[in-house]
Amino acid sequence: MTMPADGVVDGVDVDRVAAAVAACPAVARLTGGTSGLGTYLPGRRVPGVVVRESAGLGPPTVEVQVVARYGPAMGQVARQVRAALAALLPGGVVDVIIDDVEVEPPPLVVEVNPPPLVVEVEPPPLTVVEVVVVDTGPLRRDLGAP
């Protein structure tokens, strides 16, 4: 394996690999995971991208570890990452590790000026429950007559 210089390891520019993977719509972000997977460069680290030396004369294997967005199938995420790296790594082997799935909360929908709520309610029918009769005595009629 060659020593990293300006972000290039065994002919692979890990910064460009990281940028291409991060630009995939199905990828939330690159991650080193709990193992801290990444490429160590002078003074910095590129998380989620590792270049592994090939056993033969072929190109090196590039391993990327990502957090996928919720929605696409995991195979679709891997195909999207490989397609994004095809131009950077022609004929190269790309291993995609999906470390986690990011679930975004559903968008909050707020109506600025909701229409007024009009509910027509019929009054309940009147029902006589109890009648009380009070005797006040004879009625008097005073109309000014004797």
NUKOL-127522 format. One line per field, with one value per residue (C-alpha): residue number from 1; chain; residue in three letters; x, y, z. Coordinates in steps of 0.02 Angstrom, whole numbers, padded with zeros to 5 digits. Layout:
i: NUM,...
ch: A,...
aa: ALA,...
X: X,...
Y: Y,...
Z: Z,...
This chain:
i: 1,2,3,4,5,6,7,8,9,10,11,12,13,14,15,16,17,18,19,20,21,22,23,24,25,26,27,28,29,30,31,32,33,34,35,36,37,38,39,40,41,42,43,44,45,46,47,48,49,50,51,52,53,54,55,56,57,58,59,60,61,62,63,64,65,66,67,68,69,70,71,72,73,74,75,76,77,78,79,80,81,82,83,84,85,86,87,88,89,90,91,92,93,94,95,96,97,98,99,100,101,102,103,104,105,106,107,108,109,110,111,112,113,114,115,116,117,118,119,120,121,122,123,124,125,126,127,128,129,130,131,132,133,134,135,136,137,138,139,140,141,142,143,144,145,146
ch: A,A,A,A,A,A,A,A,A,A,A,A,A,A,A,A,A,A,A,A,A,A,A,A,A,A,A,A,A,A,A,A,A,A,A,A,A,A,A,A,A,A,A,A,A,A,A,A,A,A,A,A,A,A,A,A,A,A,A,A,A,A,A,A,A,A,A,A,A,A,A,A,A,A,A,A,A,A,A,A,A,A,A,A,A,A,A,A,A,A,A,A,A,A,A,A,A,A,A,A,A,A,A,A,A,A,A,A,A,A,A,A,A,A,A,A,A,A,A,A,A,A,A,A,A,A,A,A,A,A,A,A,A,A,A,A,A,A,A,A,A,A,A,A,A,A
aa: MET,THR,MET,PRO,ALA,ASP,GLY,VAL,VAL,ASP,GLY,VAL,ASP,VAL,ASP,ARG,VAL,ALA,ALA,ALA,VAL,ALA,ALA,CYS,PRO,ALA,VAL,ALA,ARG,LEU,THR,GLY,GLY,THR,SER,GLY,LEU,GLY,THR,TYR,LEU,PRO,GLY,ARG,ARG,VAL,PRO,GLY,VAL,VAL,VAL,ARG,GLU,SER,ALA,GLY,LEU,GLY,PRO,PRO,THR,VAL,GLU,VAL,GLN,VAL,VAL,ALA,ARG,TYR,GLY,PRO,ALA,MET,GLY,GLN,VAL,ALA,ARG,GLN,VAL,ARG,ALA,ALA,LEU,ALA,ALA,LEU,LEU,PRO,GLY,GLY,VAL,VAL,ASP,VAL,ILE,ILE,ASP,ASP,VAL,GLU,VAL,GLU,PRO,PRO,PRO,LEU,VAL,VAL,GLU,VAL,ASN,PRO,PRO,PRO,LEU,VAL,VAL,GLU,VAL,GLU,PRO,PRO,PRO,LEU,THR,VAL,VAL,GLU,VAL,VAL,VAL,VAL,ASP,THR,GLY,PRO,LEU,ARG,ARG,ASP,LEU,GLY,ALA,PRO
X: 00000,00068,00077,-00063,-00016,-00144,-00286,-00231,-00207,-00155,-00213,-00383,-00428,-00523,-00589,-00671,-00739,-00813,-00890,-00967,-01042,-01108,-01194,-01300,-01484,-01504,-01355,-01379,-01193,-01031,-00990,-00846,-00969,-00921,-00758,-00698,-00682,-00594,-00437,-00306,-00216,-00087,-00180,-00353,-00465,-00594,-00729,-00816,-00689,-00553,-00440,-00384,-00237,-00283,-00212,-00156,-00118,-00295,-00356,-00378,-00543,-00632,-00744,-00872,-00980,-01137,-01295,-01438,-01594,-01758,-01854,-01747,-01707,-01532,-01486,-01539,-01428,-01278,-01312,-01325,-01157,-01072,-01142,-01078,-00903,-00897,-00813,-00687,-00642,-00658,-00654,-00629,-00718,-00829,-00893,-01038,-01077,-01241,-01211,-01379,-01539,-01585,-01770,-01824,-01982,-02127,-02138,-02248,-02394,-02460,-02604,-02573,-02754,-02863,-03044,-03166,-03249,-03438,-03539,-03728,-03806,-03992,-04051,-04111,-04300,-04383,-04439,-04551,-04477,-04584,-04733,-04758,-04925,-04927,-05097,-05095,-05278,-05421,-05377,-05426,-05478,-05472,-05526,-05588,-05768,-05872
Y: 00000,00172,00309,00437,00599,00736,00613,00485,00305,00172,00286,00318,00496,00462,00641,00624,00453,00528,00674,00560,00444,00588,00660,00504,00541,00376,00413,00519,00525,00427,00350,00266,00165,00095,00027,00198,00141,00273,00329,00417,00555,00677,00786,00721,00571,00531,00430,00287,00264,00131,00078,-00102,-00168,-00299,-00474,-00476,-00351,-00283,-00117,-00096,-00130,00023,-00002,00132,00133,00239,00285,00262,00369,00285,00230,00147,-00038,-00076,-00153,00008,00109,-00002,00009,00198,00210,00093,00191,00354,00279,00192,00341,00366,00181,00101,-00086,-00068,-00168,-00067,-00144,-00049,-00068,00006,00042,00121,00194,00373,00397,00575,00633,00668,00850,00958,01029,01193,01286,01473,01527,01374,01393,01427,01274,01286,01155,01161,01084,01059,01100,00948,00924,00989,00855,00883,00790,00845,00958,01041,01119,01249,01303,01491,01506,01588,01705,01884,01997,02177,02275,02424,02362,02341
Z: 00000,-00043,00087,00080,-00004,-00029,00007,-00124,-00064,-00191,-00332,-00251,-00201,-00040,-00031,-00202,-00152,00007,-00089,-00221,-00090,00017,-00138,-00161,-00121,-00028,00086,00241,00280,00287,00455,00541,00644,00812,00741,00681,00500,00397,00310,00415,00324,00389,00514,00475,00449,00313,00403,00314,00172,00173,00029,00043,-00056,-00184,-00169,-00350,-00484,-00490,-00424,-00236,-00150,-00083,00068,00112,00266,00263,00355,00232,00223,00264,00111,-00021,-00008,00052,-00116,-00201,-00083,-00125,-00313,-00301,-00210,-00334,-00481,-00405,-00388,-00557,-00644,-00503,-00487,-00659,-00638,-00451,-00317,-00200,-00039,00037,00221,00281,00464,00507,00435,00474,00501,00477,00564,00448,00395,00505,00408,00475,00394,00402,00378,00403,00347,00489,00559,00541,00629,00623,00775,00798,00972,01066,01074,01232,01349,01498,01642,01789,01817,01986,02029,02166,02240,02266,02316,02222,02083,02113,01980,02021,01870,01967,01970,02130
